[in-house]
C-alpha cells in the first residue's frame, strides 16, 4: 500500500513534538549545556558510513620474505591452501598481503603448483615459512585443491585463490564464524573487485542450477550485503571448512574437473550433511576475477562453467526443487522468506559496553538469532556507529544507516511489510512510529519495549526534588506511555513491580516481563585479590549522576574515616561537570567511559548502587553480581530484582547506614563470599538468557 503525504506529515509532527517535550524534560534534569549537546545529536544529519579501507601490497621485484607459519612442533589452527598455475605476480601479491597482516590464529600457508611454467618454481621455495608443493602434472583447480587439503595439518582448510588480496582480519573473521556457530560447515568471504565494488556476498542458486552472485556491482557496505547470514554457496576463491568435514565429503567432487561448480557442489554437500554455509562480510577479500581462467565461457577453462551447471543440476535435482525461478531478483525479503522476521527500531544501535539497556537489547538480538529469526535493526537517527554497527552485522543483524536509508519513514514504507514482528523501543519512538507501522505493516505484531516505565522514573525524580512542574511533566509522560501500550500488541517491562503497576494503570494491555539479560561470568577473583569500590552507569541517565554525587558527598567520607586506603572508582560515559569535579576529592577516581569493564568487575571488592530514584531493573547491579562481585545498594536500586537484604545484597537508604554496610562487607571475608555466591545464583535464576528464553519464544515466535 503506497504511503500518503499525510501519513508522513503526521509522523514528522509527532516526532517534532516529542523532541520538544524531551528537550524541556532534559533542561529540567540535565541543564542547558547537556541539553544543547543532545539536541545537536538529534538534529545533525547522519555522517556517511566509514569507507572500507582497502589494502594492496606494494608491487616490486621479488625478494625473499616470510609468510605466517605456526611455531615448530605446533599444529596450526588453519591451513591456507593456494592453488596456482602460472601468474606468479598475482601469487606474490597474495602472499605479500598474508605476510603484511598475519592473522591472530596460528596458520600455515600451502602453495600447490599445478605445473606452472613461469617463475613460480623459482620464487616459492625462497618464501620463508611457506609449504610449497609442485604437482607432477597439471590436473586443474580441483585436483590442486584436493592435493593441498591432503597436505593440510590444520583443523580448518581455507581455500584461497592466488588472484586475491586478503584484507586484514579476513581469516580470523571466517574462523570465528565457524567457531561461534555449531551448525556452520562452510564460512565464505565477501569478495570485492579491485575497485572496491562488491563482487559477491554469498550466492543464490535457482531451480535450474544457475547461480546469482548476490550484490554484484553494488556498494560493499550496502546493508543488504554487509551482515552475516546463511547463503546457498560461496565462491571457492575464499572459503573455510573444517578439515574433517571436507575429508568426510570426499573433497571437491572430481566430476567437475578441471573447475567450476565445485564450490557450489560443496555447499550443497555440506547442507546435505546437516551443516550450513555462512557468508561473513567482515572477511573481505579483493578478487581479480578472471585473472587465472579468463571470463569467456565459450572457450578455455571457463567453458566448463556452462557444462558443469548441467552436471550440478542433475546431481542435486531433488535439492533444487522449490528454489527460486531463474530471473528472480534476490533481496532480503526472498532470502529470509522462510524465517521469522523481526525488526527492531531504536534511536541508535546498542553499545553494550556503555549502558545496561544496550546490553539487554544486544543480548535480545542474540537470542532471536539463536532461535532462527532473521533480525533487522533500524536506528532512526540513521547513523553508522562504527564498531557498534559492525558488531551487529558480524553476528547476523541486517543493520541500516544513511545514505542507504534516506529517512526512517521512507525506509519503513519500502521494507516494513516484510516483517512479522516489529519492536519499538521507548515511548517517544512508539508514539511517533505506531501509526506509520499500522499502515505499512498491517500484519505485523507490534511490540512496545518500555526499557523502563519512564513516567514512573520521572515521577519519582520530581517527588525527590519537590518539583511541581516536573510532576506535571511526568503525568503527561504517563498519558503518552499508556497510549502507546494501548496501540501496541505487546508491551515489555523489565520488572514484576512494573508489571503490577500496569495491571492497575493499563489493565487491558498485554504485558510481558523481559528483564535484563546477562551471561553469568562466574566467581572471578577472590576476596583477597580485590580492593576498592566501583560504580558503573552511563551519565546520560539522570539518576546515575544524582546517585554518584550523593554517594561521594554524603557516604564516601564516612567510609574513608574507617577505611582510609579505599578508593571509589566512578565509571560511566558522559560524566557531567559536577561528577568530573569529584576527581579532586581524596580517594575518588573518575574514569568516564571504560571499554572493558572486566578488570573492575573482577578487581574491585564491592560495587555500590546508591540510586535515590529511578525505575526498571538496574543493570549495574546485575552486571556486578554476574561477575561474583557483592553489591551494596539502596532500596530503589534493587527494586524488582528478587533480592533479599543480608542474603544476596546489602540494602541501606541513608548515608550512615550505607557507609556501615559497605565497611562491614568490605572487612568480612566469609560474608563477602556468601553474598557473592548468592548474587551469582540470583542472576542465573532471574536475569540470564536461559531464564528469559520462554518469554522470548512467546512474544516473538508464538
C-alpha positions as CSV (number, residue, x, y, z in Angstrom):
1,X,0.0,0.0,0.0
2,X,1.6,3.3,-1.0
3,X,2.2,5.9,1.6
4,X,0.4,9.2,1.5
5,X,2.0,12.6,2.3
6,X,-0.4,13.0,5.2
7,X,1.0,9.9,6.9
8,X,4.5,11.2,6.7
9,X,3.4,14.7,7.8
10,X,1.7,13.2,10.9
11,X,4.9,11.3,11.7
12,X,7.1,14.4,11.5
13,X,4.7,16.4,13.6
14,X,4.7,13.7,16.3
15,X,8.4,13.4,16.0
16,X,9.0,17.2,16.5
17,X,6.5,17.4,19.4
18,X,8.4,14.5,21.0
19,X,11.7,16.3,20.6
20,X,10.3,19.4,22.1
21,X,8.9,17.6,25.1
22,X,12.2,15.7,25.7
23,X,14.2,18.8,25.3
24,X,12.1,20.5,28.1
25,X,12.5,17.5,30.3
26,X,16.2,17.4,29.7
27,X,16.5,21.1,30.6
28,X,15.0,20.4,33.9
29,X,17.1,17.3,34.7
30,X,20.4,18.0,32.9
31,X,20.7,21.7,32.4
32,X,21.1,23.7,29.2
33,X,24.6,22.6,28.2
34,X,23.9,18.9,28.2
35,X,20.5,19.5,26.6
36,X,22.1,21.6,23.8
37,X,24.6,18.8,23.1
38,X,21.8,16.2,22.9
39,X,19.8,18.5,20.6
40,X,22.7,18.8,18.2
41,X,23.0,15.0,18.0
42,X,19.3,14.7,17.2
43,X,19.3,17.4,14.5
44,X,22.5,17.0,12.7
45,X,22.4,14.8,9.6
46,X,23.9,11.3,10.0
47,X,27.5,11.1,8.9
48,X,28.4,8.9,5.9
49,X,29.3,5.4,6.8
50,X,33.0,4.7,7.2
51,X,34.7,4.0,3.9
52,X,36.0,0.5,3.6
53,X,39.9,0.8,3.6
54,X,41.4,-1.5,1.0
55,X,44.9,-2.9,1.4
56,X,47.1,-3.6,-1.6
57,X,50.7,-4.7,-1.2
58,X,53.4,-2.7,-2.9
59,X,54.4,-4.1,-6.2
60,X,58.1,-4.7,-6.9
61,X,60.7,-7.2,-7.9
62,X,60.8,-10.4,-6.0
63,X,62.9,-10.6,-2.8
64,X,62.7,-13.3,-0.1
65,X,60.2,-12.7,2.7
66,X,58.3,-14.7,5.3
67,X,54.6,-15.7,5.5
68,X,52.8,-16.7,8.7
69,X,53.6,-20.1,10.0
70,X,52.7,-22.0,13.1
71,X,55.7,-22.5,15.5
72,X,57.7,-25.7,15.0
73,X,56.0,-28.7,16.7
74,X,52.7,-26.8,16.9
75,X,49.7,-27.8,14.8
76,X,48.2,-24.8,13.0
77,X,44.6,-23.9,13.5
78,X,44.1,-23.3,9.8
79,X,45.8,-24.4,6.6
80,X,45.6,-21.9,3.8
81,X,45.7,-23.7,0.5
82,X,46.5,-21.6,-2.6
83,X,46.4,-23.5,-5.9
84,X,48.5,-21.8,-8.6
85,X,49.1,-22.2,-12.3
86,X,51.4,-19.5,-13.6
87,X,50.6,-15.9,-12.8
88,X,53.4,-15.7,-10.3
89,X,53.0,-12.0,-9.9
90,X,49.4,-12.5,-8.6
91,X,50.6,-15.2,-6.3
92,X,53.3,-13.0,-5.0
93,X,50.8,-10.2,-4.2
94,X,48.6,-12.6,-2.4
95,X,51.4,-13.9,-0.2
96,X,52.7,-10.4,0.5
97,X,49.2,-9.5,1.8
98,X,49.3,-12.5,4.1
99,X,52.7,-11.5,5.3
100,X,51.8,-7.9,5.9
101,X,48.8,-8.7,8.0
102,X,49.3,-12.1,9.7
103,X,46.1,-13.5,11.3
104,X,45.8,-13.9,15.1
105,X,45.1,-17.6,14.6
106,X,48.1,-19.9,14.0
107,X,48.1,-21.0,10.4
108,X,50.2,-22.5,7.7
109,X,50.3,-21.5,4.0
110,X,50.5,-24.2,1.4
111,X,51.0,-23.3,-2.3
112,X,50.1,-26.1,-4.7
113,X,51.8,-25.5,-8.0
114,X,49.8,-27.2,-10.8
115,X,52.7,-27.3,-13.2
116,X,53.5,-23.6,-13.7
117,X,55.9,-22.7,-16.4
118,X,56.8,-19.2,-15.1
119,X,59.0,-18.2,-12.1
120,X,56.7,-19.9,-9.6
121,X,59.1,-22.8,-9.0
122,X,62.0,-20.4,-8.6
123,X,60.5,-17.9,-6.2
124,X,58.2,-20.0,-3.9
125,X,61.0,-22.0,-2.2
126,X,62.5,-18.7,-1.2
127,X,59.5,-17.6,0.8
128,X,60.2,-18.5,4.4
129,X,57.5,-20.4,6.2
130,X,55.7,-21.4,3.0
131,X,55.0,-25.1,2.3
132,X,55.5,-25.4,-1.5
133,X,54.2,-28.5,-3.3
134,X,54.6,-29.0,-7.0
135,X,52.3,-31.5,-8.7
136,X,53.9,-33.9,-11.2
137,X,51.5,-32.9,-13.9
138,X,48.8,-30.3,-14.5
139,X,45.4,-31.5,-13.3
140,X,43.3,-28.4,-12.8
141,X,41.9,-26.4,-10.0
142,X,40.0,-29.2,-8.2
143,X,42.9,-31.6,-8.3
144,X,45.3,-28.9,-6.9
145,X,42.9,-28.0,-4.1
146,X,42.4,-31.6,-3.1
147,X,46.1,-32.2,-3.1
148,X,46.5,-29.2,-0.8
149,X,43.8,-30.3,1.6
150,X,45.6,-33.7,1.8
151,X,48.7,-31.9,2.9
152,X,47.0,-29.7,5.5
153,X,47.6,-30.1,9.2
154,X,45.1,-27.5,10.5
155,X,41.7,-28.2,12.0
156,X,40.3,-25.9,9.2
157,X,41.2,-25.9,5.5
158,X,41.0,-22.4,3.9
159,X,41.0,-22.3,0.1
160,X,42.3,-19.0,-1.3
161,X,42.7,-18.2,-5.0
162,X,46.1,-16.8,-5.9
163,X,44.5,-13.8,-7.7
164,X,43.2,-12.5,-4.4
165,X,44.3,-9.8,-1.9
166,X,43.0,-10.9,1.5
167,X,42.2,-7.9,3.7
168,X,43.3,-7.5,7.3
169,X,41.3,-9.7,9.7
170,X,39.8,-11.8,6.9
171,X,40.9,-15.2,8.2
172,X,40.1,-14.6,11.9
173,X,36.6,-13.5,10.9
174,X,36.0,-16.7,8.9
175,X,37.4,-18.9,11.7
176,X,35.4,-17.1,14.4
177,X,32.2,-17.6,12.4
178,X,32.9,-21.4,12.3
179,X,33.7,-21.5,16.0
180,X,30.7,-19.4,17.1
181,X,28.1,-21.5,15.2
182,X,27.9,-25.2,15.8
183,X,25.8,-25.5,12.7
184,X,28.4,-24.0,10.4
185,X,30.1,-26.2,7.8
186,X,31.4,-23.5,5.5
187,X,32.3,-19.9,6.0
188,X,32.8,-17.8,2.9
189,X,34.2,-14.3,2.5
190,X,32.8,-11.2,0.9
191,X,34.6,-10.7,-2.4
192,X,35.3,-7.3,-3.8
193,X,36.5,-6.1,-7.2
194,X,39.9,-4.3,-7.2
195,X,38.0,-1.0,-7.5
196,X,36.1,-1.8,-4.2
197,X,32.7,-2.6,-5.7
198,X,31.1,-5.8,-4.5
199,X,31.7,-8.9,-6.5
200,X,29.6,-11.2,-4.3
201,X,28.4,-11.5,-0.8
202,X,27.5,-15.2,-1.0
203,X,25.4,-16.6,-3.8
204,X,21.8,-17.6,-4.7
205,X,21.1,-20.9,-6.6
206,X,18.0,-21.0,-8.8
207,X,15.8,-24.0,-9.6
208,X,17.7,-24.8,-12.9
209,X,21.1,-24.8,-11.2
210,X,22.1,-21.3,-12.4
211,X,23.5,-19.0,-9.8
212,X,23.5,-15.3,-8.8
213,X,26.4,-13.5,-7.2
214,X,24.5,-11.7,-4.5
215,X,25.2,-7.9,-4.6
216,X,27.3,-7.9,-7.7
217,X,28.5,-4.4,-8.7
218,X,26.8,-2.9,-5.7
219,X,28.4,-0.9,-2.8
220,X,30.2,-3.3,-0.5
221,X,28.8,-1.6,2.6
222,X,25.2,-1.6,1.5
223,X,23.3,-3.0,4.5
224,X,21.7,-5.7,2.3
225,X,25.0,-7.4,1.8
226,X,27.0,-6.5,4.9
227,X,25.7,-8.8,7.6
228,X,26.4,-12.5,8.4
229,X,23.8,-14.7,7.0
230,X,23.2,-18.2,5.6
231,X,23.8,-18.5,1.9
232,X,23.3,-21.1,-0.8
233,X,27.0,-21.2,-1.6
234,X,30.1,-19.0,-1.7
235,X,33.0,-18.8,-4.1
236,X,35.9,-21.1,-3.7
237,X,38.1,-18.0,-4.1
238,X,38.0,-17.6,-0.3
239,X,36.2,-20.2,1.9
240,X,36.9,-22.1,5.1
241,X,35.8,-25.6,6.0
242,X,36.5,-27.9,8.9
243,X,39.1,-30.3,7.5
244,X,37.4,-33.4,9.0
245,X,34.1,-32.4,7.3
246,X,35.9,-31.8,4.0
247,X,37.5,-35.1,4.1
248,X,34.3,-36.9,5.1
249,X,32.6,-35.4,2.0
250,X,35.4,-36.6,-0.3
251,X,36.8,-33.2,-1.0
252,X,35.9,-31.3,-4.1
253,X,33.9,-33.6,-6.4
254,X,36.2,-34.6,-9.4
255,X,33.2,-34.9,-11.7
256,X,33.5,-31.1,-12.1
257,X,37.2,-31.2,-13.2
258,X,39.1,-29.2,-14.0
259,X,37.0,-26.4,-12.4
260,X,33.7,-24.6,-11.8
261,X,30.7,-25.5,-9.7
262,X,32.9,-27.5,-7.3
263,X,32.3,-24.8,-4.6
264,X,28.5,-24.8,-5.2
265,X,28.5,-28.5,-5.0
266,X,30.5,-28.5,-1.8
267,X,28.0,-26.1,-0.2
268,X,25.1,-28.4,-1.1
269,X,27.0,-31.4,0.2
270,X,27.6,-29.6,3.5
271,X,23.9,-28.8,3.7
272,X,23.0,-32.5,3.0
273,X,25.3,-33.4,5.9
274,X,23.3,-31.2,8.2
275,X,25.5,-28.2,8.3
276,X,25.1,-24.7,6.9
277,X,27.1,-22.2,4.7
278,X,27.5,-18.7,6.1
279,X,28.8,-15.6,4.4
280,X,30.8,-13.4,6.7
281,X,31.2,-9.9,5.2
282,X,33.6,-8.9,7.9
283,X,36.0,-11.2,6.0
284,X,36.9,-9.1,2.9
285,X,39.0,-10.3,0.0
286,X,39.8,-8.5,-3.2
287,X,39.4,-10.8,-6.1
288,X,40.7,-10.0,-9.6
289,X,38.1,-12.2,-11.2
290,X,39.2,-13.8,-14.5
291,X,43.0,-13.4,-13.9
292,X,43.6,-17.2,-14.0
293,X,40.8,-18.5,-16.1
294,X,39.5,-15.5,-18.1
295,X,35.9,-14.5,-18.5
296,X,34.9,-16.1,-21.8
297,X,32.5,-19.0,-21.1
298,X,32.8,-20.1,-24.7
299,X,36.4,-21.1,-24.6
300,X,39.3,-22.3,-22.4
301,X,38.8,-23.5,-18.8
302,X,35.9,-21.0,-18.3
303,X,33.8,-23.1,-20.8
304,X,33.5,-25.8,-18.1
305,X,31.2,-23.4,-16.2
306,X,28.4,-23.9,-18.6
307,X,28.9,-27.7,-18.9
308,X,29.2,-28.1,-15.1
309,X,26.0,-26.3,-14.5
310,X,24.1,-29.3,-16.0
311,X,26.3,-31.7,-14.1
312,X,25.4,-29.9,-10.9
313,X,21.6,-29.7,-11.8
314,X,21.5,-33.4,-12.4
315,X,23.3,-34.3,-9.2
316,X,21.2,-32.1,-7.0
317,X,17.9,-32.2,-8.8
318,X,16.0,-33.1,-5.6
319,X,17.5,-30.3,-3.6
320,X,16.8,-27.7,-6.4
321,X,13.0,-28.3,-6.3
322,X,11.2,-25.4,-4.8
323,X,14.1,-23.0,-5.2
324,X,13.5,-19.6,-6.8
325,X,12.9,-19.5,-10.6
326,X,15.7,-18.2,-12.8
327,X,15.4,-14.5,-13.3
328,X,14.2,-13.8,-9.8
329,X,16.0,-10.8,-8.3
330,X,17.1,-11.8,-4.8
331,X,16.8,-9.4,-1.9
332,X,16.4,-9.7,1.9
333,X,12.7,-10.5,1.5
334,X,13.4,-13.5,-0.6
335,X,16.5,-14.7,1.3
336,X,14.7,-14.7,4.6
337,X,11.1,-15.7,3.5
338,X,11.2,-18.9,5.5
339,X,12.3,-17.4,8.7
340,X,10.6,-15.5,11.5
341,X,11.5,-11.9,10.6
342,X,11.9,-9.3,13.4
343,X,12.6,-5.6,13.0
344,X,13.9,-3.5,16.0
345,X,13.7,0.3,16.0
346,X,15.7,2.4,18.3
347,X,17.4,5.8,18.0
348,X,20.8,4.3,17.8
349,X,22.4,0.9,17.7
350,X,23.2,-0.7,21.1
351,X,26.6,-0.1,22.7
352,X,26.6,-2.9,25.3
353,X,29.8,-1.6,26.9
354,X,28.1,1.7,27.7
355,X,24.8,1.1,29.4
356,X,22.6,-1.8,30.7
357,X,19.7,-1.1,28.2
358,X,22.1,-1.6,25.3
359,X,23.4,-4.8,26.9
360,X,19.8,-6.1,27.3
361,X,19.0,-5.2,23.7
362,X,22.2,-6.7,22.3
363,X,21.5,-10.0,24.1
364,X,17.9,-10.0,23.0
365,X,19.1,-9.7,19.4
366,X,21.5,-12.6,20.0
367,X,18.6,-14.7,21.4
368,X,16.4,-14.0,18.4
369,X,19.2,-15.0,16.1
370,X,19.8,-18.2,18.1
371,X,16.1,-19.1,17.8
372,X,16.4,-18.9,14.0
373,X,14.9,-15.5,13.4
374,X,16.1,-13.0,10.8
375,X,16.7,-9.7,12.6
376,X,17.0,-6.2,11.1
377,X,17.8,-3.1,13.1
378,X,16.9,0.4,12.0
379,X,18.5,3.2,14.1
380,X,16.1,6.1,13.5
381,X,18.9,8.6,13.5
382,X,20.4,6.6,10.7
383,X,23.9,7.0,11.9
384,X,26.6,4.3,11.3
385,X,28.0,3.8,14.8
386,X,31.4,2.3,13.7
387,X,32.4,-0.7,15.7
388,X,28.9,-1.0,17.3
389,X,27.2,-1.3,13.9
390,X,29.8,-3.7,12.7
391,X,29.3,-5.8,15.8
392,X,25.7,-6.3,14.9
393,X,26.5,-7.1,11.3
394,X,29.1,-9.6,12.4
395,X,26.6,-11.6,14.4
396,X,24.0,-11.5,11.6
397,X,21.8,-8.4,12.1
398,X,20.7,-6.6,9.0
399,X,21.7,-3.1,10.2
400,X,20.7,0.0,8.3
401,X,22.1,3.5,8.1
402,X,22.4,6.6,5.8
403,X,22.7,7.0,2.9
404,X,21.2,3.6,2.2
405,X,18.2,4.6,4.3
406,X,17.1,8.1,3.3
407,X,14.7,8.6,6.3
408,X,13.1,6.2,8.7
409,X,9.6,6.8,7.4
410,X,10.8,6.2,3.8
411,X,12.6,3.1,4.8
412,X,9.5,1.7,6.5
413,X,7.4,2.5,3.5
414,X,9.6,0.2,1.5
415,X,10.6,-2.5,4.0
416,X,8.2,-2.8,6.9
417,X,5.8,-5.1,5.2
418,X,8.3,-8.0,5.1
419,X,8.5,-8.3,8.9
420,X,6.4,-10.5,11.2
421,X,7.3,-8.7,14.5
422,X,8.4,-5.1,14.9
423,X,9.8,-3.8,18.2
424,X,9.6,-0.1,19.1
425,X,12.0,1.0,21.9
426,X,11.0,3.7,24.4
427,X,7.7,5.6,24.4
428,X,8.7,8.6,22.3
429,X,9.6,6.3,19.4
430,X,6.4,4.2,19.8
431,X,4.3,7.4,19.8
432,X,5.8,8.6,16.6
433,X,6.0,5.3,14.7
434,X,3.0,3.2,15.7
435,X,0.6,4.9,13.2
436,X,3.1,4.5,10.4
437,X,3.7,0.9,11.2
438,X,-0.1,0.1,11.3
439,X,-0.2,1.5,7.8
440,X,2.9,0.0,6.3
441,X,3.0,-3.4,8.2
442,X,-0.7,-4.1,9.0
443,X,0.0,-7.8,9.6
444,X,3.0,-7.4,11.9
445,X,2.9,-7.9,15.7
446,X,3.9,-4.5,17.2
447,X,5.9,-4.8,20.4
448,X,6.5,-1.8,22.6
449,X,9.6,-2.2,24.7
450,X,9.5,0.3,27.6
451,X,13.1,-0.3,28.8
452,X,11.7,1.1,32.0
453,X,8.5,2.9,32.8
454,X,9.6,6.5,32.0
455,X,6.6,8.1,33.8
456,X,7.4,6.2,37.0
457,X,11.0,7.3,36.9
458,X,10.1,10.9,36.1
459,X,7.5,11.0,38.9
460,X,10.0,9.7,41.5
461,X,12.6,12.2,40.5
462,X,10.1,15.0,40.7
463,X,9.0,13.9,44.1
464,X,12.6,13.7,45.3
465,X,13.2,17.3,44.0
466,X,9.8,18.5,45.2
467,X,9.3,19.9,41.6
468,X,5.7,20.6,40.8
469,X,6.4,21.3,37.1
470,X,8.3,18.0,36.8
471,X,5.4,16.3,38.4
472,X,3.1,17.7,35.7
473,X,5.5,16.6,33.0
474,X,5.6,13.1,34.5
475,X,1.8,12.9,34.4
476,X,1.9,13.9,30.7
477,X,4.5,11.2,30.0
478,X,2.3,8.7,31.8
479,X,-0.6,9.6,29.4
480,X,1.6,9.1,26.3
481,X,3.2,6.0,27.5
482,X,-0.1,4.3,28.4
483,X,-1.5,5.4,25.0
484,X,1.4,3.6,23.3
485,X,0.7,0.5,25.2
486,X,-3.0,0.6,24.1
487,X,-1.9,0.9,20.5
488,X,0.7,-1.8,20.6
489,X,0.0,-5.6,20.6
490,X,2.5,-6.4,23.4
491,X,4.3,-4.3,26.0
492,X,7.6,-5.4,27.5
493,X,8.6,-4.3,31.0
494,X,11.7,-5.3,33.0
495,X,10.4,-5.9,36.5
496,X,7.5,-7.6,38.2
497,X,6.8,-4.4,40.1
498,X,6.3,-2.5,36.8
499,X,4.1,-5.3,35.5
500,X,2.0,-5.0,38.7
501,X,1.8,-1.2,38.3
502,X,0.5,-1.7,34.7
503,X,-2.1,-4.1,35.9
504,X,-3.6,-1.1,37.7
505,X,-2.7,1.6,35.2
506,X,-3.3,-0.3,31.9
507,X,-5.4,-3.4,32.7
508,X,-6.3,-4.1,29.1
509,X,-2.7,-4.1,27.8
510,X,-0.9,-7.4,27.2
511,X,2.2,-7.0,29.3
512,X,5.2,-9.4,29.3
513,X,8.2,-9.4,31.6
514,X,11.5,-9.4,29.9
515,X,14.1,-8.3,32.3
516,X,17.8,-7.5,32.0
517,X,19.8,-10.2,30.1
518,X,23.2,-11.2,31.4
519,X,25.7,-14.1,30.9
520,X,26.9,-15.4,34.2
521,X,30.7,-14.7,34.2
522,X,31.4,-16.7,37.4
523,X,33.2,-16.1,40.6
524,X,36.3,-14.2,39.3
525,X,39.0,-13.2,41.7
526,X,38.6,-13.9,45.4
527,X,38.3,-11.6,48.4
528,X,42.0,-11.1,49.0
529,X,42.7,-10.3,45.3
530,X,40.1,-7.5,45.2
531,X,40.3,-3.9,46.6
532,X,38.2,-0.7,46.4
533,X,34.7,0.2,45.4
534,X,33.2,0.7,42.0
535,X,30.1,2.3,40.5
536,X,29.2,1.7,36.8
537,X,26.5,3.7,35.0
538,X,26.1,6.0,32.0
539,X,25.6,9.6,33.0
540,X,23.2,10.5,30.2
541,X,20.8,8.8,32.7
542,X,20.0,11.5,35.4
543,X,19.5,9.1,38.3
544,X,23.1,7.9,37.9
545,X,24.6,11.4,38.3
546,X,22.4,12.1,41.3
547,X,23.5,8.7,42.8
548,X,27.2,9.4,42.4
549,X,27.0,12.9,43.8
550,X,25.1,11.8,46.8
551,X,27.4,8.9,47.5
552,X,30.6,11.0,47.0
553,X,29.4,13.8,49.2
554,X,27.4,12.0,51.9
555,X,28.6,8.4,52.1
556,X,32.2,8.1,50.9
557,X,33.7,10.5,53.5
558,X,32.2,8.3,56.3
559,X,33.8,5.1,54.6
560,X,37.2,6.8,54.3
561,X,37.2,7.6,58.0
562,X,37.3,3.8,58.7
563,X,38.9,2.6,55.5
564,X,41.4,5.3,54.7
565,X,43.1,3.4,51.8
566,X,40.0,2.5,49.9
567,X,39.2,4.2,46.6
568,X,36.0,4.8,44.8
569,X,36.1,4.2,41.0
570,X,33.4,6.0,39.2
571,X,32.8,4.6,35.7
572,X,30.4,5.8,33.0
573,X,30.1,7.6,29.7
574,X,29.5,11.3,29.5
575,X,30.0,12.4,33.2
576,X,28.7,15.9,33.8
577,X,31.0,18.7,35.2
578,X,29.8,18.1,38.7
579,X,30.8,14.4,38.5
580,X,34.1,15.2,36.9
581,X,34.9,17.6,39.7
582,X,34.7,14.7,42.2
583,X,38.1,13.6,40.9
584,X,39.6,16.3,43.1
585,X,38.3,14.6,46.2
586,X,40.6,12.2,48.1
587,X,40.2,8.6,47.0
588,X,37.8,9.3,44.2
589,X,38.8,8.3,40.6
590,X,36.5,9.4,37.8
591,X,37.2,7.2,34.8
592,X,34.5,8.2,32.3
593,X,33.8,5.5,29.7
594,X,35.8,2.3,30.1
595,X,35.5,-0.1,27.1
596,X,36.5,-3.2,29.1
597,X,34.8,-3.4,32.5
598,X,36.3,-6.8,33.2
599,X,39.3,-5.5,35.4
600,X,36.9,-3.5,37.6
601,X,34.3,-6.3,37.8
602,X,37.0,-8.8,38.8
603,X,39.3,-6.4,40.7
604,X,37.0,-4.2,42.8
605,X,35.8,-5.8,46.1
606,X,32.4,-4.2,46.3
607,X,30.0,-2.5,43.8
608,X,27.8,0.3,45.1
609,X,24.4,1.3,43.6
610,X,23.3,4.4,45.6
611,X,20.3,5.4,43.4
612,X,17.8,7.6,45.0
613,X,15.2,7.4,42.2
614,X,14.6,5.6,39.0
615,X,12.5,2.7,37.6
616,X,13.1,-0.6,36.0
617,X,15.8,-3.1,36.9
618,X,19.3,-1.8,37.4
619,X,21.8,-3.5,35.0
620,X,24.8,-2.3,37.1
621,X,23.6,-4.5,39.9
622,X,23.1,-7.5,37.6
623,X,26.5,-6.9,36.0
624,X,28.4,-7.0,39.3
625,X,26.6,-10.0,40.6
626,X,27.2,-11.9,37.3
627,X,30.9,-11.4,38.0
628,X,30.7,-12.6,41.6
629,X,31.0,-9.0,43.0
630,X,28.9,-8.2,46.0
631,X,26.7,-5.1,45.9
632,X,25.6,-2.5,48.5
633,X,22.5,-0.7,47.2
634,X,19.5,1.4,48.0
635,X,16.0,0.0,48.0
636,X,15.3,1.8,44.8
637,X,18.4,0.2,43.1
638,X,17.3,-3.3,43.9
639,X,13.6,-2.9,43.1
640,X,12.2,-5.8,41.1
641,X,15.3,-7.9,41.4
642,X,14.2,-10.8,43.7
643,X,17.0,-9.8,46.1
644,X,17.0,-10.2,49.9
645,X,18.9,-7.8,52.2
646,X,21.6,-9.7,54.0
647,X,21.5,-12.7,51.6
648,X,22.4,-11.7,48.1
649,X,22.6,-7.9,48.6
650,X,23.2,-5.3,51.3
651,X,20.5,-2.6,51.3
652,X,20.7,0.8,53.0
653,X,18.9,4.1,52.2
654,X,20.5,6.8,54.4
655,X,24.1,7.9,54.3
656,X,25.2,6.5,57.7
657,X,23.6,3.1,57.1
658,X,25.0,2.8,53.6
659,X,28.6,3.5,54.9
660,X,28.1,1.0,57.7
661,X,27.0,-1.7,55.2
662,X,30.0,-1.1,52.9
663,X,32.6,-1.2,55.7
664,X,31.1,-4.3,57.2
665,X,31.0,-6.2,53.9
666,X,34.5,-4.9,52.9
667,X,36.1,-6.4,56.1
668,X,34.2,-9.7,56.3
669,X,35.6,-12.4,54.0
670,X,33.0,-15.1,54.8
671,X,30.0,-12.8,54.5
672,X,31.5,-11.4,51.3
673,X,31.8,-14.8,49.7
674,X,28.3,-15.9,50.8
675,X,26.8,-12.8,49.2
676,X,28.9,-13.2,46.1
677,X,27.7,-16.8,45.6
678,X,24.0,-15.8,46.3
679,X,24.3,-13.0,43.7
680,X,25.5,-15.3,41.0
681,X,22.6,-17.7,41.7
682,X,20.2,-14.8,41.5
683,X,21.4,-13.7,38.1
684,X,21.3,-17.3,36.8
685,X,17.7,-17.8,38.0
686,X,16.2,-14.4,37.0
687,X,18.4,-12.5,34.6
688,X,20.2,-15.0,32.4
689,X,19.5,-15.6,28.8
690,X,18.2,-19.1,29.7
691,X,15.8,-17.6,32.2
692,X,14.3,-15.4,29.5
693,X,14.1,-18.0,26.8
694,X,10.4,-18.9,27.3
695,X,9.3,-15.3,27.3
696,X,11.2,-14.5,24.1
697,X,9.7,-17.5,22.3
698,X,6.2,-16.5,23.5
699,X,6.5,-12.8,22.4
700,X,8.4,-13.3,19.2
701,X,7.5,-16.7,17.8
702,X,4.1,-17.9,19.0
